[in-house]
Amino acid sequence: MDGSPPRTILVAGAGIGGLTAALAFAVHGFRVEIFERAERFEAIGAGIQLSPNATRILRRLGVLDALSGAVAPEAVVLRDGASLKQLARVPLGEAAETRWEAPYLVAHRADLHAALLARASEHPGIRLHPGTTVAGISFENDGVAATAERDGRQEKAAGALLVAADGVWSGLRQFVKSSRDSRSTGTMAWRALVETESPAGRALAPLAPPDQVTAFLSPALHLVVYPLRGGTVLNLVALTKGEAGAGSWASAIDTGPLERAMRGFALSLANLAKAAKPWTAWPIHAVDPDGPWTDPRGLALVGDAAHAMTPFAAQGAAMAIEDAWVLAVLAAGSPDGLPSALARYEAIRRPRIRRVVRRGAFNHFTWHASGPVALARNLVLSARSPGRLAADFDWLYGWRPEG
């Protein structure tokens, strides 16, 4: 790995953000070395929503052609969790493709990762180093040098830029002066997968049809249900207050807090806390987006490493995908060199990230509202047509990389 040319980009982390960054830089003429601490890739996690602002980029990179099992839902539907009354419907499907010129998809996270990995593996300008951790970096006159550790041995890798895509608990964030640490949001994400033809899946069918994304709202939590893998599986994710350890999905966890939170739902939904087992739980941590993301000498944070956010706007992965594309375009096209490109990356991305974070906070407030606030929410939603509801997302889903 020594002696890499200055047009080499180093990427730490082979998740969604890291692999997207690798592909984006490669299609702009860079050589890319990806370092991933995991020895092999496992099908962890569950569902992921890919709005048009993300699929537009994935389509350009050829990833959608390799993505299997993704579903294009016909709508996002909001329902009151207690009465099951429909509160709002945002049309998707062909309407999304027409309005935003890119599809709205839901997919298993492992399937998206496999598609990204397949595209990266077949690109001649990308090399993947599994089981390798970037343990340290140093800045040199012509770029950055990374210390890569594998099997107890250390090697040096040199490049023009190191892209840190190592997630919310990033070990490389510390190398950006005055960067912000991750913090607990006090929110837990509970996830389960149920087969559509299972008893739990059949019980859900009248309430959350397998051709749409359905969100059930209550003061204690909200539950989102949508199809995966061609509609054969339903993804369930519930967001509640709570704390737990950090760092990995839990394979076995006490679901008592979830069961208690779901008591405010209609009985047919509340029963899912037991019927849909096993559940996994994940503590939601966030990173203040106002902290710095770059070092002009050759380091850039992307995705959760830079600005991990709560999932209330379903945009965490989409923002990482956007980050990766914008950073690659700027690095390839900046006439003033890399420091200028990194400064522009922060200047361009930060206002959008802030707006997405605000949208997530607004969703959290309104979706978990109670009393008069919930009544006002329901009245406002009932007065808005599906078209007007869709128009509220033009700024988000209609975003274009060339803009």
C-alpha positions as CSV (number, residue, x, y, z in Angstrom):
1,M,0.0,0.0,0.0
2,D,3.0,2.3,0.3
3,G,3.7,4.8,-2.4
4,S,0.1,5.4,-3.5
5,P,-0.2,8.2,-6.0
6,P,-1.8,11.6,-4.9
7,R,-5.0,10.8,-6.8
8,T,-5.7,8.0,-4.3
9,I,-8.6,8.4,-1.9
10,L,-8.6,6.4,1.4
11,V,-12.0,5.4,2.8
12,A,-12.4,4.2,6.4
13,G,-15.6,2.1,6.7
14,A,-17.4,0.0,4.2
15,G,-20.9,0.7,5.2
16,I,-23.5,2.5,3.0
17,G,-21.7,5.8,3.3
18,G,-18.2,4.4,2.7
19,L,-19.1,2.3,-0.3
20,T,-21.1,5.1,-1.8
21,A,-18.1,7.4,-1.4
22,A,-15.8,4.8,-2.9
23,L,-18.0,4.5,-6.0
24,A,-18.5,8.3,-6.3
25,F,-14.8,9.0,-6.2
26,A,-14.0,6.1,-8.6
27,V,-16.4,7.3,-11.2
28,H,-14.7,10.7,-11.0
29,G,-11.3,9.2,-11.8
30,F,-9.8,8.5,-8.4
31,R,-8.3,5.3,-7.2
32,V,-9.9,4.2,-3.9
33,E,-8.6,2.1,-1.0
34,I,-11.4,1.0,1.4
35,F,-10.5,-0.2,4.9
36,E,-13.2,-2.1,6.8
37,R,-12.6,-3.4,10.3
38,A,-15.0,-6.4,9.9
39,E,-13.4,-9.5,8.4
40,R,-16.6,-10.3,6.5
41,F,-19.9,-8.7,5.9
42,E,-22.9,-10.0,7.7
43,A,-26.6,-9.3,7.1
44,I,-27.3,-7.2,10.1
45,G,-29.9,-4.5,10.6
46,A,-33.3,-4.5,9.0
47,G,-35.2,-2.2,6.7
48,I,-34.1,1.1,5.2
49,Q,-36.1,3.8,3.4
50,L,-34.5,5.2,0.3
51,S,-36.1,8.4,-0.8
52,P,-35.7,9.9,-4.3
53,N,-32.8,12.1,-3.2
54,A,-30.8,9.0,-2.4
55,T,-32.0,6.7,-5.2
56,R,-31.2,9.4,-7.8
57,I,-27.5,9.0,-6.8
58,L,-27.6,5.2,-6.4
59,R,-29.1,5.0,-9.9
60,R,-26.2,7.1,-11.3
61,L,-23.7,4.8,-9.7
62,G,-25.5,1.7,-11.1
63,V,-26.4,0.4,-7.6
64,L,-30.2,0.2,-8.3
65,D,-29.5,-2.3,-11.1
66,A,-27.8,-4.6,-8.6
67,L,-30.4,-4.1,-5.7
68,S,-32.6,-7.1,-5.3
69,G,-35.8,-7.3,-3.4
70,A,-36.5,-3.6,-3.1
71,V,-40.1,-2.5,-3.0
72,A,-41.6,0.7,-4.4
73,P,-44.4,1.4,-2.0
74,E,-47.6,3.1,-3.3
75,A,-47.8,5.6,-0.4
76,V,-46.8,6.6,3.1
77,V,-49.9,6.5,5.3
78,L,-50.1,8.0,8.8
79,R,-52.7,6.4,11.2
80,D,-53.7,7.1,14.8
81,G,-52.3,4.2,16.8
82,A,-55.3,4.0,19.2
83,S,-58.2,4.5,16.8
84,L,-56.4,3.3,13.6
85,K,-58.0,6.2,11.7
86,Q,-56.1,7.3,8.7
87,L,-54.7,10.8,9.2
88,A,-52.8,11.4,6.0
89,R,-51.6,9.8,2.8
90,V,-48.6,10.8,0.8
91,P,-48.6,9.2,-2.7
92,L,-45.5,7.4,-3.8
93,G,-45.0,4.7,-6.5
94,E,-45.4,6.1,-9.9
95,A,-46.4,9.4,-8.4
96,A,-43.0,9.7,-6.7
97,E,-41.2,8.8,-9.9
98,T,-43.1,11.4,-11.8
99,R,-42.9,14.1,-9.3
100,W,-39.2,13.7,-8.2
101,E,-37.9,11.8,-11.2
102,A,-36.5,9.0,-9.0
103,P,-38.2,6.1,-7.1
104,Y,-39.0,5.9,-3.4
105,L,-37.8,2.4,-2.4
106,V,-37.8,0.3,0.8
107,A,-35.2,-2.4,1.1
108,H,-33.4,-4.6,3.5
109,R,-30.2,-2.9,4.6
110,A,-28.2,-6.0,3.9
111,D,-29.5,-6.1,0.3
112,L,-28.5,-2.5,-0.3
113,H,-25.1,-3.2,1.2
114,A,-24.7,-6.2,-1.0
115,A,-25.5,-4.1,-4.1
116,L,-23.0,-1.4,-3.2
117,L,-20.4,-4.0,-2.4
118,A,-21.0,-5.8,-5.7
119,R,-20.6,-2.5,-7.7
120,A,-17.4,-1.6,-5.7
121,S,-15.9,-5.1,-6.1
122,E,-16.2,-5.0,-9.9
123,H,-14.8,-1.5,-10.3
124,P,-11.1,-1.6,-11.3
125,G,-10.3,1.6,-9.5
126,I,-11.5,0.3,-6.0
127,R,-9.7,-2.1,-3.7
128,L,-11.3,-3.3,-0.5
129,H,-9.2,-4.3,2.6
130,P,-11.5,-6.3,5.0
131,G,-10.4,-7.0,8.6
132,T,-8.3,-3.7,8.5
133,T,-8.7,-0.8,10.9
134,V,-7.4,2.7,10.4
135,A,-5.8,3.3,13.7
136,G,-4.2,6.6,13.1
137,I,-3.4,9.3,10.6
138,S,-0.7,11.9,9.9
139,F,-0.7,14.8,7.4
140,E,2.1,15.2,4.9
141,N,2.9,17.8,2.3
142,D,1.1,16.0,-0.4
143,G,-1.8,14.6,1.5
144,V,-2.6,12.1,4.3
145,A,-1.0,8.9,5.6
146,A,-3.1,6.3,7.4
147,T,-1.8,3.6,9.7
148,A,-3.8,0.5,8.8
149,E,-3.8,-2.4,11.2
150,R,-4.5,-6.0,10.2
151,D,-3.7,-9.2,12.1
152,G,-1.5,-7.3,14.5
153,R,0.6,-5.8,11.7
154,Q,0.7,-2.2,10.7
155,E,1.1,-0.7,7.2
156,K,1.0,2.8,5.9
157,A,-1.4,3.9,3.2
158,A,-1.0,7.3,1.5
159,G,-3.6,9.4,-0.4
160,A,-4.8,12.8,-1.2
161,L,-7.8,12.5,1.2
162,L,-9.1,10.2,3.9
163,V,-12.9,9.9,4.0
164,A,-14.0,8.9,7.5
165,A,-17.2,6.9,7.1
166,D,-16.9,4.9,10.3
167,G,-20.2,5.7,11.8
168,V,-21.7,7.4,14.8
169,W,-19.0,6.1,17.1
170,S,-16.3,7.2,14.7
171,G,-12.7,6.7,15.9
172,L,-11.4,9.1,13.3
173,R,-13.6,12.0,14.4
174,Q,-11.0,12.8,17.0
175,F,-8.6,13.9,14.3
176,V,-10.9,16.8,13.3
177,K,-10.1,19.6,15.7
178,S,-13.0,20.8,17.8
179,S,-15.3,18.0,16.4
180,R,-18.4,17.0,18.5
181,D,-18.8,13.7,20.3
182,S,-21.8,11.5,19.8
183,R,-24.5,11.8,22.5
184,S,-27.4,9.8,23.6
185,T,-30.8,11.1,22.4
186,G,-32.8,9.1,25.0
187,T,-34.5,7.2,22.2
188,M,-34.6,3.5,21.5
189,A,-35.3,1.9,18.1
190,W,-36.9,-1.5,18.4
191,R,-36.9,-3.6,15.2
192,A,-38.4,-6.9,14.1
193,L,-39.0,-8.7,10.9
194,V,-42.1,-10.8,10.3
195,E,-43.0,-12.9,7.3
196,T,-46.1,-11.6,5.5
197,E,-47.7,-15.0,5.7
198,S,-47.0,-15.5,9.4
199,P,-49.8,-15.0,12.0
200,A,-48.3,-11.6,12.9
201,G,-48.0,-10.7,9.2
202,R,-51.6,-11.7,8.4
203,A,-52.9,-9.7,11.5
204,L,-51.1,-6.6,10.2
205,A,-52.3,-6.9,6.6
206,P,-55.6,-5.0,7.1
207,L,-53.9,-2.3,9.1
208,A,-50.6,-2.0,7.2
209,P,-51.0,-3.3,3.6
210,P,-47.7,-4.7,2.2
211,D,-47.7,-2.1,-0.6
212,Q,-47.2,0.9,1.5
213,V,-45.3,2.4,4.4
214,T,-47.6,2.8,7.4
215,A,-46.8,4.8,10.5
216,F,-48.9,4.4,13.6
217,L,-48.7,7.4,16.0
218,S,-49.2,7.7,19.8
219,P,-47.7,9.9,22.6
220,A,-45.5,7.0,23.9
221,L,-44.1,5.8,20.6
222,H,-44.6,5.5,16.9
223,L,-44.5,2.3,14.9
224,V,-43.5,2.1,11.2
225,V,-44.3,-0.9,9.1
226,Y,-43.2,-1.5,5.5
227,P,-42.5,-4.4,3.1
228,L,-39.1,-5.9,2.3
229,R,-37.7,-8.5,-0.1
230,G,-40.4,-8.3,-2.7
231,G,-43.2,-8.0,-0.1
232,T,-42.5,-11.4,1.5
233,V,-41.3,-9.8,4.8
234,L,-42.6,-6.8,6.9
235,N,-40.1,-4.6,8.7
236,L,-41.3,-3.2,12.0
237,V,-39.5,-0.3,13.8
238,A,-40.8,1.3,16.9
239,L,-39.3,4.5,18.4
240,T,-39.7,4.9,22.2
241,K,-38.0,6.7,25.0
242,G,-35.2,4.7,26.6
243,E,-31.6,4.0,27.2
244,A,-29.3,1.0,26.6
245,G,-25.7,0.2,25.9
246,A,-24.1,1.3,22.6
247,G,-22.3,-0.3,19.8
248,S,-24.2,-3.3,18.4
249,W,-27.6,-4.7,17.8
250,A,-29.0,-6.6,20.7
251,S,-29.8,-10.3,19.9
252,A,-31.9,-10.8,23.0
253,I,-33.5,-8.0,25.1
254,D,-36.3,-7.5,27.6
255,T,-39.2,-6.2,25.6
256,G,-41.1,-5.0,28.7
257,P,-40.5,-1.3,28.0
258,L,-41.8,-1.8,24.4
259,E,-44.9,-3.7,25.6
260,R,-45.7,-1.0,28.1
261,A,-45.3,1.8,25.5
262,M,-47.6,-0.1,23.1
263,R,-50.5,-0.3,25.5
264,G,-51.8,3.0,24.1
265,F,-52.3,1.3,20.7
266,A,-55.3,-0.5,19.6
267,L,-55.2,-4.1,20.9
268,S,-54.4,-5.6,17.5
269,L,-51.3,-3.5,17.3
270,A,-50.3,-3.8,21.0
271,N,-50.2,-7.5,20.6
272,L,-47.4,-7.2,18.2
273,A,-45.0,-6.5,21.0
274,K,-45.2,-10.2,21.8
275,A,-46.3,-11.7,18.5
276,A,-43.5,-10.2,16.4
277,K,-40.6,-11.4,18.5
278,P,-37.6,-11.5,18.4
279,W,-37.1,-7.8,18.6
280,T,-33.7,-6.1,18.5
281,A,-33.0,-2.8,20.2
282,W,-30.6,0.0,19.3
283,P,-30.0,3.2,21.3
284,I,-30.1,6.3,19.1
285,H,-27.1,8.5,19.3
286,A,-26.6,11.8,17.4
287,V,-23.8,14.1,16.5
288,D,-24.2,17.9,16.6
289,P,-24.2,18.9,12.9
290,D,-22.6,22.3,13.8
291,G,-19.3,20.8,14.7
292,P,-16.5,20.8,12.0
293,W,-16.3,17.9,9.6
294,T,-13.0,18.4,7.8
295,D,-9.3,19.1,8.2
296,P,-8.1,21.0,5.1
297,R,-4.9,18.9,5.1
298,G,-6.8,15.9,3.9
299,L,-9.6,14.5,6.2
300,A,-13.4,14.6,5.7
301,L,-16.2,13.1,7.8
302,V,-19.3,11.8,6.0
303,G,-22.7,10.5,7.2
304,D,-23.1,9.5,10.8
305,A,-19.4,10.2,11.6
306,A,-20.1,13.9,10.8
307,H,-23.8,14.4,11.8
308,A,-25.6,11.3,13.0
309,M,-29.3,12.1,13.4
310,T,-32.4,10.6,14.8
311,P,-34.5,8.5,12.4
312,F,-37.6,10.6,12.6
313,A,-37.2,11.9,9.0
314,A,-35.9,8.6,7.7
315,Q,-32.9,10.4,6.1
316,G,-29.7,9.1,7.9
317,A,-28.6,6.9,5.0
318,A,-29.8,9.3,2.4
319,M,-27.7,12.1,3.9
320,A,-24.6,9.9,3.9
321,I,-25.2,9.1,0.2
322,E,-25.6,12.8,-0.6
323,D,-22.4,13.6,1.4
324,A,-20.4,11.1,-0.5
325,W,-21.5,12.3,-3.9
326,V,-21.1,16.0,-3.2
327,L,-17.6,15.4,-1.7
328,A,-16.4,13.5,-4.7
329,V,-17.8,16.0,-7.2
330,L,-16.1,18.9,-5.3
331,A,-12.8,17.1,-4.9
332,A,-12.8,16.2,-8.6
333,G,-13.8,19.7,-9.9
334,S,-12.2,22.2,-7.5
335,P,-9.7,24.4,-9.4
336,D,-8.3,25.7,-6.1
337,G,-7.3,22.3,-4.7
338,L,-8.4,20.1,-1.9
339,P,-8.6,22.6,0.9
340,S,-11.1,24.7,-1.1
341,A,-13.1,21.6,-2.0
342,L,-13.4,20.6,1.7
343,A,-14.4,24.1,2.7
344,R,-17.1,24.1,0.0
345,Y,-18.3,20.6,1.1
346,E,-19.1,21.9,4.6
347,A,-20.6,25.1,3.3
348,I,-22.9,23.3,0.9
349,R,-23.9,20.4,3.1
350,R,-24.3,22.0,6.5
351,P,-27.5,24.1,5.8
352,R,-29.2,21.0,4.3
353,I,-28.3,18.8,7.2
354,R,-29.6,21.3,9.6
355,R,-32.9,21.5,7.8
356,V,-33.2,17.7,7.8
357,V,-32.4,17.6,11.5
358,R,-35.1,20.2,12.1
359,R,-37.6,18.2,10.1
360,G,-36.9,15.1,12.2
361,A,-37.4,17.1,15.4
362,F,-40.7,18.4,14.0
363,N,-41.8,14.9,13.1
364,H,-40.9,13.7,16.6
365,F,-42.9,16.4,18.2
366,T,-46.0,16.0,16.1
367,W,-46.0,12.2,15.8
368,H,-45.8,11.8,19.6
369,A,-48.2,14.6,20.4
370,S,-51.1,14.2,22.8
371,G,-54.1,16.2,23.8
372,P,-54.8,19.5,22.0
373,V,-51.6,19.3,20.0
374,A,-52.5,15.9,18.6
375,L,-56.0,17.2,17.8
376,A,-54.6,20.2,16.0
377,R,-52.2,17.9,14.1
378,N,-55.1,15.7,13.0
379,L,-57.1,18.7,11.8
380,V,-54.3,20.1,9.8
381,L,-53.5,16.8,8.2
382,S,-57.1,16.1,7.3
383,A,-57.3,19.5,5.6
384,R,-54.4,18.8,3.3
385,S,-54.8,16.9,0.0
386,P,-52.3,14.1,-0.9
387,G,-50.8,16.4,-3.5
388,R,-50.2,19.2,-1.0
389,L,-48.6,16.7,1.4
390,A,-46.3,15.5,-1.3
391,A,-45.3,19.1,-2.2
392,D,-44.1,19.5,1.4
393,F,-41.2,17.1,0.5
394,D,-40.1,18.7,-2.7
395,W,-37.2,20.4,-1.0
396,L,-36.1,17.1,0.4
397,Y,-36.9,14.4,-2.2
398,G,-36.4,16.7,-5.2
399,W,-32.8,17.6,-4.3
400,R,-30.4,17.1,-7.2
401,P,-26.6,16.6,-7.0
402,E,-25.9,19.1,-9.7
403,G,-27.6,21.8,-7.7
